[in-house]
Amino acid sequence: MKLSRSIRLGIGMIALAVTATACGGDETRNVSQSAENGNLTVGIKFDQPGLGLRNPDGTFSGFDVEVAKYIAGQLGVSEENVEFKEAPSAQRETLIQNGEVDYVVATYSITDARKEKVDFAGPYFVAGQSLLVREDNTDITGPESLTGGKRLCSVAGSTPAQKVKDTYAQDVQLQEFDTYSACVEALRNGAVDAVTTDDIILAGYAAQSPGQFKVVGEPFTEERYGIGLALGDDESRTAINEAIEEMIASGAWETAFQETVGASGYPLPEAPSVDKY
């Protein structure tokens, strides 16, 4: 039986809707619209001391948390109406694209590859890649010393370990876990020889376990932390950039840093300049 044109069109629309739902659809969030509704969902790390940490009592602390809350406040959303959602490195783009979060503040380095999938406001901080080793280690002093088949840990969905292998130590053995805290535990029990990621992250882990770990060598990359949000949400990106600039100009940025990361001994860096792309 031949279907009428209207029925065929209707079936086609249903098929498109089902496909969109299965693929996540056009469910990305407009941050400004969510803020107007009075609530925001923000992706952060749950396991990075000094940056994004879920405390035993269920509260959250860290520099990224303070940045996230300040931005929300500038958008008109009070702290109690901000919901934090865990954003592991490998899931950050997916969380944004699927509309599960409004924006991500999770030591999220701005890269050209990532900008093909999401937009970034910022940067709100500039860090550099480094190495964490056990306190009694004397032979690892920087990426060039990761020779002889040493075992290096980082997380899936991030690039630091591969950078070391490609640039400094081709025979290094890479080990990937879902979180940096798992890498640190592997370092603690001797399963790996070093952990690599940004120096500010490593400083937090070293401070969390005094006398057990140390950060070695000078930073050997530049990592510009941005606020990840849906691709094409230009209005919200502009508003978040203005919030970051206000946080820096008002002194709230420095205060947040000193009250969170500062406890690790990581020195206060120069505040970054926000991009205007």
N, C-alpha and C positions, 0 to 999 in steps of 0.2 A: 504494500500500500504506500502511495506517495504522500509524504507529509507536506502540509501547507508551509509556505515560507515563514509565517509567524511562529508556527510550532517549532520549525527547525531553528529559528533564531532564539527562541526561548530555551531549547535544549542546549544550544551553544553557549548561552549566557550562564546556564547552570553549570556546564562543564568548566567554564572559565573560573567561576566562583569556587568550585571544588578544588581546582588546581591551585588557585591562589591561596586557599586555606591550607592545603597540604604543604605548600612551599613557604608558609609563613606569611604570604600575601603582602599587601601594602599596609602593614601594621606598625610601621615605624612611628615614633612619637614626635610631635612637635613640642619642644620643651616649653615654649611660651604659652601654648594652649593648656598644657598640663598645669603650669604655674597659675594661670588664670582660674583654673578649677580648684586651686588651693592645695594640691598634693603633688609631690615629686617622688619618683623612684630612682635611686642613684646606685650605680654599680661601683663597688670598692673591693679592695682586697680584705680578707678576713684574717690573714696570718702574717702580716708584715708589721712588726713592732715599730712604733714611731711614725708609721705612715697610714696603715689601714689595719686595725686589729679589733677583732671581736673579743671583748673581755669576758671573764667567767660569769659576770652578772648580766650578760646580754647587751651591755652598752658597747659603744664603738669609740675608738680613740685613734689619734694620729693626725699627721699633717694633711694628708689627703682628705680625711674626714672633716677637718676644719675648713679646708678650701671648699669642699662640697656644700657644707652648711652655710658658709658665707655667701656663696653664689645663690643658693636657694633663698636666703634672706633678701638679697638684692633683687631677686625676681618676685619677692612678695610672699614667699612661703616660709612659715615659721618652722623652727627646728622639729617640733613634735609632729609635723605633717610631712617629714621626710622619711621615707622608708629606704633602708639600705639593703642591697642585694649583693651576694657574693659574685665577683667577676673574675674568675681565674683567667690567666693570660690567654689561653687558647679559645676562650669563649667570649671575649669582649666584643668583637665585631658582631657575632651572632646575637648577643643580647640586645645590641642596639638595633640591628636590622629586623629582629623579630618583635621589636616594640616592648621587650620585657623591662627595659630601663629607659629613663629619659636621657640621662647622660652618664658617662663613666669617668671616675676620677680614681685611677688605679695604676699609678706609676706607668702611664700609657705613653710610650715614646711616639712622637709624631714621625711617620715615615711616608715616603711616596706610595709604597705599596698599600699601606693601610688607608691612605687618602682616596684610593680608588673604591673603597667600600664604605667608609664613614667620613664625616667631617670632624675637624678639630678646632676648638678655641684654645687660646694660649699662645705660647707655653706659659705655665705658671711656675715652672721650676726647671733648672738645667742640671743634670747629674752626669756622671761618667762611669763607664764600666770598670770594674776592679775585681779582685779575688779575695775570697775568705778561706783561711786555712786554720788548722788547729794551732793553738797557742805555742806548742812545743815544736812546730815545724820550722826548719831552718833552710831547706833547700828550694822552696818555692818563694820567689821574690817578685815575680811579675809574670806576664804571659809567656815570655821567651823561655822561662825556666820550666815550663810544663812539657818536658821532653821525657824520653824513656818510657813511653806508654802510661804516663800518669792518668788517673781517672778524674775527669772533670764533670761536674754536675750543673745543670740548669733546668729550666722548665720547658715543657712542650708549649708551642705557640709563641715562644720568644726566640731571639736570635743570638744571645751573647756567646753561648758555647761554640756555635758554628763559626762565629767571627774569630774566636781564638784558634780554632783548628785551621781555618782558611788562611789566616794572616801570620800566626806566630808559631804554632806547634802542630805540624801535620800528623804526628803519630799519637796525639793525645786521644784517650778513649772517652767518648762522650756518653754520659748517662743522663737521661731525662726523666723527670717526675712531673706530676701535675702541679705541685706547689713548691715554692722555695723552702718552706718549713720542712718538707720531706727531704730536700737536698741537704739541709742543715743537719737533720737527724742522721742521714747517711754519712756526713762528714764526722759527726760526733762518734759514730760507732766504727769508723775506719773503712766503710764500704767505698768511699771516694776520697780523693786527696785534696780537692779544692772545690769550691762553689764559685760560680761567676754570675754576676749580674751588676746592677748599678751600685755604686759605692754607698749611696744613702740607704739603700735597702740592706746591704751587708753590715753597715754600721749599726743598724737597729738590732740585727741578730747578735752581733758581738756584744752589744750592751745588755741584751737580755740574758746572756750567759757569761758573766764576768769571769775572766781567767781561763776560758775554754777556747775562744777563737780570737783571731785578729785579722784585720784587713791589711793586705800587703800590696806594695807597688803603687805607682801613680796611675790615676785614671787614664785609660787609653782609648776612650771614645767620648763623644758628646751625645747625651740623651736628653732630648727636649720633651718634657712631660706636657701633654695636652689634655683637654677635656674632650672626650669622644662623644659625638652626637650624630643624629641621623644625617645622611648625605642629603644636601640641598636645603637643610634647615638654616638658611642664611640669617633670618631675623633673630633666631635664638643664639646663633654663634656670635653675632654682634653684641647681643645683650650680655652674654657670658664674658666676652672679652672686656666689656665695660666694667663688669663686676670684678674681674681679676685686676684691672688697672686701679679700681677704687680700693681694693684690698691692699694693694702695694702702696698706693699713695697715702692711705690713712694710717699706716703702721700696723694694721691688723695682720698682714702677711708675715712680718718679722716676728710679731708676738706669737702667732700660731706656730712658727718654726721653732722658736726658742722653747716653747712649752711642750713640744712634742719631740722633734728630732734632736734638739739641742742637748737633751739629757744624755745622748750617746757620745757626745764630744765632737760630733760632726760640725765643722765650722760654718758659721753663717755666710752663705755666698751672696754675690750681688743679685739683686732681683732681676728677673728677665724682662725683656721687652716683648710685648704681645704682638703677634703677627697681624697683618692687615690684609691678608690675601682674600 
